[in-house]
């Protein structure tokens, strides 16, 4: 299902040993951990785009503490995917949501992120999924109508590409940080739901909206990890233990063509 990311090529890729090759002989290596790097020079704004290794590790420690487990369950409840589904996540990070839910539900999982450290962690931890380094803001390197579900969990959104790779009878799950997400650290945020629905309105219709919220009592080290994960400058005063809120607004869409 993967497509070549060389500009104006976009032909199907086929496996040839430890690499993928398109009919124009463009070649992409498969990393030792199992991920595929399709990122092109023109698709990066810096030498090391996306989350840093430090931010990825900090977020992983928070997941491993169980802080975000209630959010994972809420995403899984909305997704309600099974073994027959093929699920794609744009901006998948270290694979926590996609990899965990694929292991539980048995669906085929495909994740893309621009951060090589994040995708490397995902590939090492969730062996049964396909992990790709690419810029999904520009081009999702999969064939048309490839997926039954597309996900974007607190990540970037590409309406046209999401619609292109989604089946006519498929669904789109978008999660955005709720106004009370990390409120103890960064204050009240804005409500992003209406703007997100408007962003997708030409191609998708909103079917369901839910909010998932949980709180965790974190020690100082874990609060430090939260700050690292969201690229907040360290405070001048010492970081202290506190209760922290994690909250997502979950939006479930169907393509407008499904209504015709």
ChimeraX commands (.cxc) that place a marker at each C-alpha (Angstrom):
marker #1 position 0.00,0.00,0.00 radius 0.5
marker #1 position 2.98,2.33,0.44 radius 0.5
marker #1 position 3.84,4.87,-2.25 radius 0.5
marker #1 position 7.14,6.44,-3.23 radius 0.5
marker #1 position 7.60,9.91,-1.72 radius 0.5
marker #1 position 9.98,11.25,-4.38 radius 0.5
marker #1 position 8.41,14.36,-5.85 radius 0.5
marker #1 position 6.13,13.66,-8.83 radius 0.5
marker #1 position 6.67,9.90,-8.54 radius 0.5
marker #1 position 4.25,8.42,-5.98 radius 0.5
marker #1 position 4.38,4.96,-7.56 radius 0.5
marker #1 position 3.80,1.82,-5.46 radius 0.5
marker #1 position 6.68,0.50,-3.38 radius 0.5
marker #1 position 7.62,-3.19,-3.27 radius 0.5
marker #1 position 9.87,-4.93,-0.78 radius 0.5
marker #1 position 13.28,-6.02,-2.06 radius 0.5
marker #1 position 15.22,-7.58,0.79 radius 0.5
marker #1 position 15.91,-4.88,3.39 radius 0.5
marker #1 position 14.63,-2.02,1.29 radius 0.5
marker #1 position 11.57,-0.80,-0.60 radius 0.5
marker #1 position 11.84,0.06,-4.29 radius 0.5
marker #1 position 9.45,1.72,-6.75 radius 0.5
marker #1 position 9.29,1.09,-10.54 radius 0.5
marker #1 position 11.50,4.16,-11.07 radius 0.5
marker #1 position 14.19,2.52,-8.88 radius 0.5
marker #1 position 13.83,4.97,-6.00 radius 0.5
marker #1 position 14.98,3.02,-2.97 radius 0.5
marker #1 position 14.25,3.31,0.76 radius 0.5
marker #1 position 16.00,1.33,3.47 radius 0.5
marker #1 position 14.23,-0.55,6.24 radius 0.5
marker #1 position 15.85,0.26,9.60 radius 0.5
marker #1 position 17.12,-2.45,11.90 radius 0.5
marker #1 position 14.23,-1.79,14.29 radius 0.5
marker #1 position 11.79,-2.27,11.41 radius 0.5
marker #1 position 10.60,1.21,10.47 radius 0.5
marker #1 position 10.75,2.70,6.96 radius 0.5
marker #1 position 12.13,6.18,6.35 radius 0.5
marker #1 position 10.33,7.88,3.43 radius 0.5
marker #1 position 11.08,11.45,4.48 radius 0.5
marker #1 position 12.39,13.60,1.62 radius 0.5
marker #1 position 14.77,16.59,2.06 radius 0.5
marker #1 position 12.12,19.05,0.86 radius 0.5
marker #1 position 9.66,17.72,3.45 radius 0.5
marker #1 position 11.71,18.74,6.49 radius 0.5
marker #1 position 12.16,22.20,7.93 radius 0.5
marker #1 position 15.13,21.27,10.10 radius 0.5
marker #1 position 17.87,18.66,10.26 radius 0.5
marker #1 position 15.99,16.71,12.94 radius 0.5
marker #1 position 12.28,17.51,12.55 radius 0.5
marker #1 position 9.54,16.52,14.97 radius 0.5
marker #1 position 9.79,15.44,18.59 radius 0.5
marker #1 position 13.24,15.14,20.10 radius 0.5
marker #1 position 14.46,11.93,21.68 radius 0.5
marker #1 position 14.17,13.61,25.10 radius 0.5
marker #1 position 10.52,14.58,24.54 radius 0.5
marker #1 position 9.68,11.11,23.21 radius 0.5
marker #1 position 11.28,9.45,26.25 radius 0.5
marker #1 position 9.48,11.78,28.67 radius 0.5
marker #1 position 6.10,11.10,27.06 radius 0.5
marker #1 position 6.80,7.36,27.09 radius 0.5
marker #1 position 7.52,7.43,30.82 radius 0.5
marker #1 position 4.18,9.14,31.43 radius 0.5
marker #1 position 2.37,6.51,29.36 radius 0.5
marker #1 position 4.15,3.74,31.24 radius 0.5
marker #1 position 3.02,5.24,34.56 radius 0.5
marker #1 position -0.57,4.75,33.41 radius 0.5
marker #1 position -1.37,8.49,33.40 radius 0.5
marker #1 position -2.97,8.33,29.95 radius 0.5
marker #1 position -4.57,4.88,30.20 radius 0.5
marker #1 position -8.10,6.34,30.63 radius 0.5
marker #1 position -7.58,8.40,27.47 radius 0.5
marker #1 position -6.46,5.27,25.63 radius 0.5
marker #1 position -9.62,3.43,26.70 radius 0.5
marker #1 position -11.78,6.36,25.56 radius 0.5
marker #1 position -10.09,6.45,22.14 radius 0.5
marker #1 position -10.60,2.69,21.84 radius 0.5
marker #1 position -14.29,3.00,22.73 radius 0.5
marker #1 position -14.86,5.53,19.94 radius 0.5
marker #1 position -12.69,3.65,17.46 radius 0.5
marker #1 position -14.38,0.30,18.10 radius 0.5
marker #1 position -12.12,-1.36,15.50 radius 0.5
marker #1 position -11.71,-5.09,14.94 radius 0.5
marker #1 position -9.49,-7.56,13.05 radius 0.5
marker #1 position -11.02,-6.65,9.68 radius 0.5
marker #1 position -10.13,-2.98,10.01 radius 0.5
marker #1 position -7.06,-1.26,8.58 radius 0.5
marker #1 position -6.22,1.77,10.71 radius 0.5
marker #1 position -3.87,4.64,9.93 radius 0.5
marker #1 position -2.61,7.26,12.37 radius 0.5
marker #1 position -1.01,10.51,11.25 radius 0.5
marker #1 position 1.43,11.99,13.75 radius 0.5
marker #1 position 1.52,8.75,15.73 radius 0.5
marker #1 position 4.52,9.70,17.87 radius 0.5
marker #1 position 5.88,6.72,19.79 radius 0.5
marker #1 position 2.86,4.64,18.78 radius 0.5
marker #1 position 1.13,4.56,22.18 radius 0.5
marker #1 position -2.45,4.86,20.94 radius 0.5
marker #1 position -2.20,2.99,17.64 radius 0.5
marker #1 position 0.14,0.25,18.83 radius 0.5
marker #1 position -1.71,-0.38,22.10 radius 0.5
marker #1 position -5.13,-0.54,20.46 radius 0.5
marker #1 position -3.90,-2.74,17.61 radius 0.5
marker #1 position -2.53,-5.22,20.16 radius 0.5
marker #1 position -5.88,-5.26,21.96 radius 0.5
marker #1 position -8.23,-5.34,18.96 radius 0.5
marker #1 position -6.14,-7.16,16.35 radius 0.5
marker #1 position -6.56,-4.66,13.50 radius 0.5
marker #1 position -3.88,-3.88,10.91 radius 0.5
marker #1 position -2.06,-0.72,12.01 radius 0.5
marker #1 position -0.01,1.81,10.05 radius 0.5
marker #1 position 1.54,4.90,11.66 radius 0.5
marker #1 position 3.42,7.90,10.32 radius 0.5
marker #1 position 5.40,10.57,12.14 radius 0.5
marker #1 position 8.05,13.04,11.04 radius 0.5
marker #1 position 10.20,12.29,14.12 radius 0.5
marker #1 position 12.72,9.50,13.59 radius 0.5
marker #1 position 13.29,9.01,17.35 radius 0.5
marker #1 position 9.53,8.61,17.89 radius 0.5
marker #1 position 9.08,6.12,15.07 radius 0.5
marker #1 position 12.13,4.14,16.17 radius 0.5
marker #1 position 10.61,3.76,19.65 radius 0.5
marker #1 position 7.28,2.73,18.11 radius 0.5
marker #1 position 8.94,0.14,15.88 radius 0.5
marker #1 position 10.86,-1.41,18.76 radius 0.5
marker #1 position 7.85,-1.57,21.06 radius 0.5
marker #1 position 4.99,-2.51,18.70 radius 0.5
marker #1 position 6.39,-5.10,16.33 radius 0.5
marker #1 position 3.14,-6.03,14.62 radius 0.5
marker #1 position 2.51,-2.59,13.10 radius 0.5
marker #1 position 3.96,-0.69,10.15 radius 0.5
marker #1 position 5.86,2.47,11.15 radius 0.5
marker #1 position 6.97,5.11,8.66 radius 0.5
marker #1 position 8.96,8.34,8.92 radius 0.5
marker #1 position 7.29,10.84,6.59 radius 0.5
marker #1 position 5.65,14.25,6.52 radius 0.5
marker #1 position 1.91,13.59,6.50 radius 0.5
marker #1 position 1.28,17.34,6.33 radius 0.5
marker #1 position 2.48,17.23,2.72 radius 0.5
marker #1 position 1.60,13.73,1.47 radius 0.5
marker #1 position 0.34,10.53,3.07 radius 0.5
marker #1 position 2.35,7.85,1.23 radius 0.5
marker #1 position -0.44,5.30,0.89 radius 0.5
marker #1 position -2.71,4.43,-2.02 radius 0.5
marker #1 position -6.23,5.83,-2.36 radius 0.5
marker #1 position -8.98,4.28,-0.22 radius 0.5
marker #1 position -6.50,2.20,1.76 radius 0.5
marker #1 position -7.95,2.53,5.26 radius 0.5
marker #1 position -11.18,1.89,7.11 radius 0.5
marker #1 position -10.18,4.37,9.85 radius 0.5
marker #1 position -7.85,7.36,9.91 radius 0.5
marker #1 position -6.75,8.82,13.27 radius 0.5
marker #1 position -5.11,12.07,14.34 radius 0.5
marker #1 position -4.54,12.19,18.10 radius 0.5
marker #1 position -3.41,15.66,19.19 radius 0.5
marker #1 position -1.51,15.89,15.92 radius 0.5
marker #1 position -1.55,17.80,12.65 radius 0.5
marker #1 position -4.49,17.51,10.24 radius 0.5
marker #1 position -4.47,17.11,6.47 radius 0.5
marker #1 position -8.09,17.06,5.35 radius 0.5
marker #1 position -7.53,16.32,1.66 radius 0.5
marker #1 position -5.02,13.53,2.25 radius 0.5
marker #1 position -7.07,11.97,5.05 radius 0.5
marker #1 position -10.06,11.84,2.70 radius 0.5
marker #1 position -7.99,10.42,-0.16 radius 0.5
marker #1 position -6.64,7.44,1.80 radius 0.5
marker #1 position -9.93,6.74,3.61 radius 0.5
marker #1 position -12.49,4.32,2.24 radius 0.5
marker #1 position -15.86,5.70,1.20 radius 0.5
marker #1 position -17.50,3.88,4.12 radius 0.5
marker #1 position -14.64,4.64,6.53 radius 0.5
marker #1 position -14.39,6.92,9.55 radius 0.5
marker #1 position -12.07,9.63,10.83 radius 0.5
marker #1 position -11.17,10.03,14.51 radius 0.5
marker #1 position -9.64,13.35,15.53 radius 0.5
marker #1 position -8.60,14.13,19.12 radius 0.5
marker #1 position -7.66,17.64,20.18 radius 0.5
marker #1 position -6.49,18.84,23.60 radius 0.5
marker #1 position -9.50,19.97,25.64 radius 0.5
marker #1 position -9.45,23.37,27.37 radius 0.5
marker #1 position -8.60,21.74,30.72 radius 0.5
marker #1 position -5.72,19.63,29.37 radius 0.5
marker #1 position -2.65,20.27,31.57 radius 0.5
marker #1 position -4.50,23.20,33.09 radius 0.5
marker #1 position -2.33,23.12,36.21 radius 0.5
marker #1 position 0.77,23.71,34.10 radius 0.5
marker #1 position -0.25,25.95,31.22 radius 0.5
marker #1 position -3.60,27.37,32.33 radius 0.5
marker #1 position -6.94,27.11,30.56 radius 0.5
marker #1 position -6.61,26.43,26.86 radius 0.5
marker #1 position -8.95,27.35,24.05 radius 0.5
marker #1 position -11.82,25.15,22.90 radius 0.5
marker #1 position -10.65,23.73,19.56 radius 0.5
marker #1 position -13.71,21.68,18.67 radius 0.5
marker #1 position -15.64,24.18,16.55 radius 0.5
marker #1 position -12.56,25.18,14.58 radius 0.5
marker #1 position -11.63,21.52,14.02 radius 0.5
marker #1 position -15.12,20.64,12.82 radius 0.5
marker #1 position -15.01,23.61,10.45 radius 0.5
marker #1 position -11.59,22.49,9.15 radius 0.5
marker #1 position -13.03,19.14,8.11 radius 0.5
marker #1 position -16.54,20.30,7.12 radius 0.5
marker #1 position -16.02,20.24,3.33 radius 0.5
marker #1 position -15.00,16.60,3.33 radius 0.5
marker #1 position -16.45,15.15,6.55 radius 0.5
marker #1 position -19.55,15.21,8.74 radius 0.5
marker #1 position -19.33,15.05,12.53 radius 0.5
marker #1 position -21.15,12.02,13.96 radius 0.5
marker #1 position -20.10,12.07,17.61 radius 0.5
marker #1 position -18.28,14.24,20.12 radius 0.5
marker #1 position -16.96,13.13,23.52 radius 0.5
marker #1 position -14.57,14.43,26.15 radius 0.5
marker #1 position -12.15,12.12,27.96 radius 0.5
marker #1 position -10.57,13.52,31.12 radius 0.5
marker #1 position -8.39,12.02,33.83 radius 0.5
marker #1 position -6.15,13.30,36.62 radius 0.5
marker #1 position -2.90,11.87,37.95 radius 0.5
marker #1 position -0.92,12.61,41.10 radius 0.5
marker #1 position 2.59,13.11,39.76 radius 0.5
marker #1 position 5.85,13.37,41.63 radius 0.5
marker #1 position 8.37,16.05,40.72 radius 0.5
marker #1 position 10.19,13.85,38.18 radius 0.5
marker #1 position 6.95,13.12,36.33 radius 0.5
marker #1 position 5.95,16.78,36.32 radius 0.5
marker #1 position 9.38,17.43,34.81 radius 0.5
marker #1 position 8.51,14.83,32.12 radius 0.5
marker #1 position 5.29,16.69,31.33 radius 0.5
marker #1 position 7.28,19.89,30.84 radius 0.5
marker #1 position 9.76,18.08,28.59 radius 0.5
marker #1 position 6.98,16.49,26.55 radius 0.5
marker #1 position 5.34,19.83,25.75 radius 0.5
marker #1 position 8.61,21.79,25.32 radius 0.5
marker #1 position 7.91,24.10,28.22 radius 0.5
marker #1 position 10.97,25.97,29.52 radius 0.5
marker #1 position 11.99,24.81,32.96 radius 0.5
marker #1 position 10.67,26.99,35.74 radius 0.5
marker #1 position 12.97,29.17,37.78 radius 0.5
marker #1 position 11.57,27.60,40.95 radius 0.5
marker #1 position 12.00,23.87,41.66 radius 0.5
marker #1 position 9.45,21.55,40.06 radius 0.5
marker #1 position 7.11,20.14,42.67 radius 0.5
marker #1 position 4.72,17.19,42.84 radius 0.5
marker #1 position 1.16,18.05,41.80 radius 0.5
marker #1 position -2.08,16.69,40.43 radius 0.5
marker #1 position -2.20,17.08,36.64 radius 0.5
marker #1 position -5.20,16.89,34.31 radius 0.5
marker #1 position -5.01,15.09,30.95 radius 0.5
marker #1 position -7.99,15.77,28.69 radius 0.5
marker #1 position -8.96,15.20,25.04 radius 0.5
marker #1 position -11.98,16.13,22.92 radius 0.5
marker #1 position -12.72,13.17,20.64 radius 0.5
marker #1 position -14.43,13.84,17.30 radius 0.5
marker #1 position -15.80,11.01,15.13 radius 0.5
marker #1 position -16.46,11.82,11.46 radius 0.5
marker #1 position -17.62,10.09,8.30 radius 0.5
marker #1 position -16.79,11.21,4.76 radius 0.5
marker #1 position -19.45,13.35,3.14 radius 0.5
marker #1 position -19.49,11.03,0.10 radius 0.5
marker #1 position -20.86,8.30,2.38 radius 0.5
marker #1 position -24.09,10.30,2.62 radius 0.5
marker #1 position -24.71,10.40,-1.14 radius 0.5
marker link #1:1,2 radius 0.2
marker link #1:2,3 radius 0.2
marker link #1:3,4 radius 0.2
marker link #1:4,5 radius 0.2
marker link #1:5,6 radius 0.2
marker link #1:6,7 radius 0.2
marker link #1:7,8 radius 0.2
marker link #1:8,9 radius 0.2
marker link #1:9,10 radius 0.2
marker link #1:10,11 radius 0.2
marker link #1:11,12 radius 0.2
marker link #1:12,13 radius 0.2
marker link #1:13,14 radius 0.2
marker link #1:14,15 radius 0.2
marker link #1:15,16 radius 0.2
marker link #1:16,17 radius 0.2
marker link #1:17,18 radius 0.2
marker link #1:18,19 radius 0.2
marker link #1:19,20 radius 0.2
marker link #1:20,21 radius 0.2
marker link #1:21,22 radius 0.2
marker link #1:22,23 radius 0.2
marker link #1:23,24 radius 0.2
marker link #1:24,25 radius 0.2
marker link #1:25,26 radius 0.2
marker link #1:26,27 radius 0.2
marker link #1:27,28 radius 0.2
marker link #1:28,29 radius 0.2
marker link #1:29,30 radius 0.2
marker link #1:30,31 radius 0.2
marker link #1:31,32 radius 0.2
marker link #1:32,33 radius 0.2
marker link #1:33,34 radius 0.2
marker link #1:34,35 radius 0.2
marker link #1:35,36 radius 0.2
marker link #1:36,37 radius 0.2
marker link #1:37,38 radius 0.2
marker link #1:38,39 radius 0.2
marker link #1:39,40 radius 0.2
marker link #1:40,41 radius 0.2
marker link #1:41,42 radius 0.2
marker link #1:42,43 radius 0.2
marker link #1:43,44 radius 0.2
marker link #1:44,45 radius 0.2
marker link #1:45,46 radius 0.2
marker link #1:46,47 radius 0.2
marker link #1:47,48 radius 0.2
marker link #1:48,49 radius 0.2
marker link #1:49,50 radius 0.2
marker link #1:50,51 radius 0.2
marker link #1:51,52 radius 0.2
marker link #1:52,53 radius 0.2
marker link #1:53,54 radius 0.2
marker link #1:54,55 radius 0.2
marker link #1:55,56 radius 0.2
marker link #1:56,57 radius 0.2
marker link #1:57,58 radius 0.2
marker link #1:58,59 radius 0.2
marker link #1:59,60 radius 0.2
marker link #1:60,61 radius 0.2
marker link #1:61,62 radius 0.2
marker link #1:62,63 radius 0.2
marker link #1:63,64 radius 0.2
marker link #1:64,65 radius 0.2
marker link #1:65,66 radius 0.2
marker link #1:66,67 radius 0.2
marker link #1:67,68 radius 0.2
marker link #1:68,69 radius 0.2
marker link #1:69,70 radius 0.2
marker link #1:70,71 radius 0.2
marker link #1:71,72 radius 0.2
marker link #1:72,73 radius 0.2
marker link #1:73,74 radius 0.2
marker link #1:74,75 radius 0.2
marker link #1:75,76 radius 0.2
marker link #1:76,77 radius 0.2
marker link #1:77,78 radius 0.2
marker link #1:78,79 radius 0.2
marker link #1:79,80 radius 0.2
marker link #1:80,81 radius 0.2
marker link #1:81,82 radius 0.2
marker link #1:82,83 radius 0.2
marker link #1:83,84 radius 0.2
marker link #1:84,85 radius 0.2
marker link #1:85,86 radius 0.2
marker link #1:86,87 radius 0.2
marker link #1:87,88 radius 0.2
marker link #1:88,89 radius 0.2
marker link #1:89,90 radius 0.2
marker link #1:90,91 radius 0.2
marker link #1:91,92 radius 0.2
marker link #1:92,93 radius 0.2
marker link #1:93,94 radius 0.2
marker link #1:94,95 radius 0.2
marker link #1:95,96 radius 0.2
marker link #1:96,97 radius 0.2
marker link #1:97,98 radius 0.2
marker link #1:98,99 radius 0.2
marker link #1:99,100 radius 0.2
marker link #1:100,101 radius 0.2
marker link #1:101,102 radius 0.2
marker link #1:102,103 radius 0.2
marker link #1:103,104 radius 0.2
marker link #1:104,105 radius 0.2
marker link #1:105,106 radius 0.2
marker link #1:106,107 radius 0.2
marker link #1:107,108 radius 0.2
marker link #1:108,109 radius 0.2
marker link #1:109,110 radius 0.2
marker link #1:110,111 radius 0.2
marker link #1:111,112 radius 0.2
marker link #1:112,113 radius 0.2
marker link #1:113,114 radius 0.2
marker link #1:114,115 radius 0.2
marker link #1:115,116 radius 0.2
marker link #1:116,117 radius 0.2
marker link #1:117,118 radius 0.2
marker link #1:118,119 radius 0.2
marker link #1:119,120 radius 0.2
marker link #1:120,121 radius 0.2
marker link #1:121,122 radius 0.2
marker link #1:122,123 radius 0.2
marker link #1:123,124 radius 0.2
marker link #1:124,125 radius 0.2
marker link #1:125,126 radius 0.2
marker link #1:126,127 radius 0.2
marker link #1:127,128 radius 0.2
marker link #1:128,129 radius 0.2
marker link #1:129,130 radius 0.2
marker link #1:130,131 radius 0.2
marker link #1:131,132 radius 0.2
marker link #1:132,133 radius 0.2
marker link #1:133,134 radius 0.2
marker link #1:134,135 radius 0.2
marker link #1:135,136 radius 0.2
marker link #1:136,137 radius 0.2
marker link #1:137,138 radius 0.2
marker link #1:138,139 radius 0.2
marker link #1:139,140 radius 0.2
marker link #1:140,141 radius 0.2
marker link #1:141,142 radius 0.2
marker link #1:142,143 radius 0.2
marker link #1:143,144 radius 0.2
marker link #1:144,145 radius 0.2
marker link #1:145,146 radius 0.2
marker link #1:146,147 radius 0.2
marker link #1:147,148 radius 0.2
marker link #1:148,149 radius 0.2
marker link #1:149,150 radius 0.2
marker link #1:150,151 radius 0.2
marker link #1:151,152 radius 0.2
marker link #1:152,153 radius 0.2
marker link #1:153,154 radius 0.2
marker link #1:154,155 radius 0.2
marker link #1:155,156 radius 0.2
marker link #1:156,157 radius 0.2
marker link #1:157,158 radius 0.2
marker link #1:158,159 radius 0.2
marker link #1:159,160 radius 0.2
marker link #1:160,161 radius 0.2
marker link #1:161,162 radius 0.2
marker link #1:162,163 radius 0.2
marker link #1:163,164 radius 0.2
marker link #1:164,165 radius 0.2
marker link #1:165,166 radius 0.2
marker link #1:166,167 radius 0.2
marker link #1:167,168 radius 0.2
marker link #1:168,169 radius 0.2
marker link #1:169,170 radius 0.2
marker link #1:170,171 radius 0.2
marker link #1:171,172 radius 0.2
marker link #1:172,173 radius 0.2
marker link #1:173,174 radius 0.2
marker link #1:174,175 radius 0.2
marker link #1:175,176 radius 0.2
marker link #1:176,177 radius 0.2
marker link #1:177,178 radius 0.2
marker link #1:178,179 radius 0.2
marker link #1:179,180 radius 0.2
marker link #1:180,181 radius 0.2
marker link #1:181,182 radius 0.2
marker link #1:182,183 radius 0.2
marker link #1:183,184 radius 0.2
marker link #1:184,185 radius 0.2
marker link #1:185,186 radius 0.2
marker link #1:186,187 radius 0.2
marker link #1:187,188 radius 0.2
marker link #1:188,189 radius 0.2
marker link #1:189,190 radius 0.2
marker link #1:190,191 radius 0.2
marker link #1:191,192 radius 0.2
marker link #1:192,193 radius 0.2
marker link #1:193,194 radius 0.2
marker link #1:194,195 radius 0.2
marker link #1:195,196 radius 0.2
marker link #1:196,197 radius 0.2
marker link #1:197,198 radius 0.2
marker link #1:198,199 radius 0.2
marker link #1:199,200 radius 0.2
marker link #1:200,201 radius 0.2
marker link #1:201,202 radius 0.2
marker link #1:202,203 radius 0.2
marker link #1:203,204 radius 0.2
marker link #1:204,205 radius 0.2
marker link #1:205,206 radius 0.2
marker link #1:206,207 radius 0.2
marker link #1:207,208 radius 0.2
marker link #1:208,209 radius 0.2
marker link #1:209,210 radius 0.2
marker link #1:210,211 radius 0.2
marker link #1:211,212 radius 0.2
marker link #1:212,213 radius 0.2
marker link #1:213,214 radius 0.2
marker link #1:214,215 radius 0.2
marker link #1:215,216 radius 0.2
marker link #1:216,217 radius 0.2
marker link #1:217,218 radius 0.2
marker link #1:218,219 radius 0.2
marker link #1:219,220 radius 0.2
marker link #1:220,221 radius 0.2
marker link #1:221,222 radius 0.2
marker link #1:222,223 radius 0.2
marker link #1:223,224 radius 0.2
marker link #1:224,225 radius 0.2
marker link #1:225,226 radius 0.2
marker link #1:226,227 radius 0.2
marker link #1:227,228 radius 0.2
marker link #1:228,229 radius 0.2
marker link #1:229,230 radius 0.2
marker link #1:230,231 radius 0.2
marker link #1:231,232 radius 0.2
marker link #1:232,233 radius 0.2
marker link #1:233,234 radius 0.2
marker link #1:234,235 radius 0.2
marker link #1:235,236 radius 0.2
marker link #1:236,237 radius 0.2
marker link #1:237,238 radius 0.2
marker link #1:238,239 radius 0.2
marker link #1:239,240 radius 0.2
marker link #1:240,241 radius 0.2
marker link #1:241,242 radius 0.2
marker link #1:242,243 radius 0.2
marker link #1:243,244 radius 0.2
marker link #1:244,245 radius 0.2
marker link #1:245,246 radius 0.2
marker link #1:246,247 radius 0.2
marker link #1:247,248 radius 0.2
marker link #1:248,249 radius 0.2
marker link #1:249,250 radius 0.2
marker link #1:250,251 radius 0.2
marker link #1:251,252 radius 0.2
marker link #1:252,253 radius 0.2
marker link #1:253,254 radius 0.2
marker link #1:254,255 radius 0.2
marker link #1:255,256 radius 0.2
marker link #1:256,257 radius 0.2
marker link #1:257,258 radius 0.2
marker link #1:258,259 radius 0.2
marker link #1:259,260 radius 0.2
view
